[in-house]
Amino acid sequence: MKYDFKFRNIKGVILSIFASFFIESYIVLVENNNLFSNFSSYDFINLFSIKEFLVFLVLFIIICYILSDNTRKNQVFNFLYTYRLYLSIFVVIVAIIFQIHGSSINEMNLFNVPHKPFFGVSRPIRSDEYIVNTMYAFSQYMNDFGYFSDIVRATTTDMFIIYGQPVLDIGTIFRPFLIGYLFLNPGQGLSFFWIGRLVFLLLVSFEFGMLLTNKNKTLSLAYALLVTFSPVVQWWFAINGLVEQLIFGQLGALLLYWYMTIEDYKKRVLIAFGLMISVGTFLLVFYPSWQIPFAYVFILFAIWVFLKNRANFKVNKKDLVIFAVFLLIFSVIMSHILTNSLDTIKIILNTSYPGSQAFNGEGTFNALLYYMPTIFYPLVQDNLSNNVCNLSVFVDLFPMPLLLSGIVLFYQKTKDKLLVGLLILYILFIIFYIVKFPDLIVDLTLRSHVKTTRIPSAITFVGILVLIRSICNLKNLNHKRLFIFISVILSILMYCLSTFEFNSYYLSLMPLIIIVIYSILFSVSFLASSKRNQKIFLICVIGLSFLTGALVNPVDHGTDVIYESDVYHNVEKIVKDDSDAIWITQGMKSDIILPAGAKTLNSVNTYPNLETWQKIDEDNQNYDVYNRYAHIEVNIQDKNDTSFKLVRVDSFIVDLNVNDLEKLNVSYILTDKNLNKFSNDNVSFEKIYNDHKFKIYHVSYS
């Protein structure tokens, strides 16, 4: 017995050393992505942090100590399960205190403020997060959290409906993760937005998994990890409301289940309130490309919950009163929001981009294998056929959802209405993704409002649901070696098929790593009928989730890169003395001075500023260029008339003739260029700040 105990301890220490070395090595590769494709042992050794390695080692030794004794392990797991809500709240509070977040705000460190994230790296490709969403939120501190702001775009701008920002308004009840900004400082508000959503998504997904798996804790945790740390969730974490849709879509189904199974009317009132919040939050995401397919998923679950529990659920007058009261409250708040934002919505629907585009089919089979290289995305994003965000999906291990559901439903003849419904939806999503349908069907199903590039996210989410539900119902399969062999063949086949999309992306060792990892995952999925094998499946999912999502976003802290620069303080001082002045930024990320309250003309136009741009485009020749959501670059010049150039679907350049500045009523320009040379009889530039690279000019007109 003593020998066995010592052996387990030694094994635990060895595993801890290996795991700590792997994680620190992985962090080094993430933070220095060139090292992965051009490995240098000298560079690796210099970058490897012994301090971080020792921290991980202590952590893993503690974990191994807990796991080495069944009684101790069960006590800890029971404690974590019993107090999961309180522990989640504690984690969020600690994160808020230390202003921990996952924003790529370090990309806005244009003025060289000394700063380093705890782990990982900021992601330049997530510009809509750190340039738009985060800077907009910070600007609201200078706008008293008003529904409308004239800081953004230097004109009246709806801050609620598009890129929903913290607003001191009753409508914010449907934007619960923005409430932190209203009473916390910017760093703490950012932390609540990031960590609150992450923790709550994990928690709600676990509870939803309990509903999906008939309270199988192991599979529920596996499901929660596959959702929360999926590539698509992590690469799109802060924008387009994907996280909110997943949280409140799942929560809505859960609340319906609890309402139908709990008879205490005090609790039913709270549940009904939660349902109202869930529906309102889901609707106000205002991103139909994900809202529509995910709505199908959660409506299917709601129908299943209702049918499963209707026999024991009776509606009486109290329920009718509850429904009526919350429906009235919901209607009043939504009417208030529409009254304020209807004009904004009309403008957006009539833009050149995103506008009221129509989509139909045109997807390819390749998308079903988008998940395969995602284990490398945090390390390498070069040579992809599209940007990494658009290629990110949930890892559903295709074709395992089809194979396992087929085994459960047809070979083992298990009757499961939910699994049948999910499988039908899975197949329909694939068909609607690839096949073009007549306009009538496309319009009736709302397919025309769903970008084709967004459907793989919905397909793979349903794929995870089918996979986990199938494993939950799976009975023991004989011929284990045969299924392991099939898994290896499947892994090789899926890799080969994925090369049609990713051949130029795969580096030397990637194919072997992919085949090995997915052979293991396919094998444990086939054999996950027993509790023991389900635990092995969970361990594999933990490893997979770490690779695909844990370090997509940095583990960062604070907002000093914005608020502690000398440039910021000078802009802030000018704004204090001249608050109505209009600014332009040139040669940098355009939203950088929004947090100082500077009314920035060329800050990202989340919807078009037609009146302003038409002042310098009187014939509307460039209307199609600026009638869109757009990042805007301004170049001051004196050689040619003002012109507009569309760079990308969401970006344009204004080559602005210096004499047109007066038409735009520009008073200050923050730039990295010398503007004195453009002074003439009509306009003059006075340099009022210079830090060698960046300059602030005051513009005056004769």
Secondary structure, DSSP 8 states (H G I E B T S, - for coil): -HHHHHHHHHHHHHHHHHHHHHHHHHHHHHHTTHHHHS--HHHHHHH--HHHHHHHHHHHHHHHHHHTSHHHHHHHHHHHHHTHHHHHHHHHHHHHHTTEE---GGGG-TT------SBS---TT-HIIIIIIHHHHHHGGGTTT-SEESSBTTS-EE-SSSS----SSGGGGG-GGGHHHHHS-HHHHHHHHHHHHHHHHHHHHHHHHHHHTTS-HHHHHHHHHHHHT-HHHHHTTTSTTHHHHHHHHHHHHHHHHHHHH---HHHHHHHHHHHHHHHHHHHTT--HHHHHHHHHHHHHHHHHHHHHHGGG----HHHHHHHHHHHHHHHHHHHHHHHHHHHHHHHHHTSSBSTT--------GGGGGTTGGGGGTTT--TT-SS-TTTT------TTHHHHHHHIIIIIS----HHHHHHHHHHHHHHHHHHS---HHHHHHTTGGGS-GGGHHHHHHHHHHHHHHHHHHH----S-HHHHHHHHHHHHHHHHHHHHHHHTTT--TTHHHHHHHHHHHHHHHHHTTTSHHHHHHHHHHHHHHHIIIIITTS-BEE-SHHHHT-HHHHHHHHHHHH-TT-EEEEESS-TTTTGGGT-EETTS-BSS--HHHHTTS-TT-TTHHHHSBSBEEEEEEESSS--EEEEEETTEEEEEEEGGGTTTTTEEEEEESS--GGG--SSEEEEEEEE-SS-EEEEEEE-
